[in-house]
């Protein structure tokens, strides 16, 4: 019995010692966890403060503020140097602190695009440039006035032209291509292309005579057939004269290779197919007839013994084209040459 009580007492002492040991270990582990957590929180707060300070420095620099770094050299500066520094900074940066590089580049691109367009416009031959400008002005007037007013003011009207002295109507009828569209854009391109080729080949004075003849002939024919506008006929007449000058040259039309002389008829056929009406061929027929009148009297009739009366006067040639320096120097040299008293060749 005593042994049992002794054994139970020893067991109780051992249990109490185990409980004390586990409590001490638990308390030590809790203390270590708390210290580690406090260290982690301190480290995290330090990192956040560093990140915030870096962000503040970046924002401060982006907004154009002064750098926080110490600058070397003397801290004193004159009023002149300070004003120059501030003016340089203000000229190099915008209100938000960004450099004016992108805006300056965009402005330079805009100026270069406008200057390139003006340069290309001035490079067009003079008479073709005037014609293209008149087409643009008449098209703008047609948009502003509307269909009814543009028909009443710009269309060809023989009664108003002769008795009302509205002499601008033949010229506006030769320049109106309709409202802006894909067809208008193609017609304007053809007018520029064929007009430039003719003016380059004939000269400005001869091309002016050609246009005046086309406008006069087409005014009469359009008034007879009731056509209010004949700008498409002028384009076809230009193409016909060009095609007759090189009739057998092979050119590309759509997906076909055809002789050059067939191109006006192909253009007429395409317009008829697009319109679905045979009446669309009338402007092209009038243009072919008008162009052939010029071509016959300029190229065919003189070869048959007739007189070429389609020659611009010399004063018009001098005014529009001018005389070259080489021609002037040769003529002046011939005028200033004096006849000598030498002997003729073969004489004794």
Secondary structure, 3 states (H helix, E strand, C coil): CHHHHHHHHHHHHHHHHHHHHHHHHHHHHHHHHHHHHHHHHHHHHHHHHHHHHHHHHHHHHHCCCCCCCCCCCCCCCCHHHHHHHHHHHHHHECCCCCECHHHHHHHHHHHHHHHHHHHHHHHCCHHHHHHHHHHHHHHHHHHHHHHHHHHHHHCCCHHHHHHCCCCCHHHHHCCCCCCCCHHHHHHHHHHHHHHHHHHHHHCHHHHHHHHHHHHHHHHHHHHHHCCCCCHHHHHHHHHHHHHHHCCCCEEEECCEEEEHHHHHHHHHHHHHHHHCCHHHHHHHHHHHHHHHHHHHHHHHCHHHCCCCCCCCCHHHHHHHCCCCHHHHHHHHHHHHCCCCCCCCCCCC
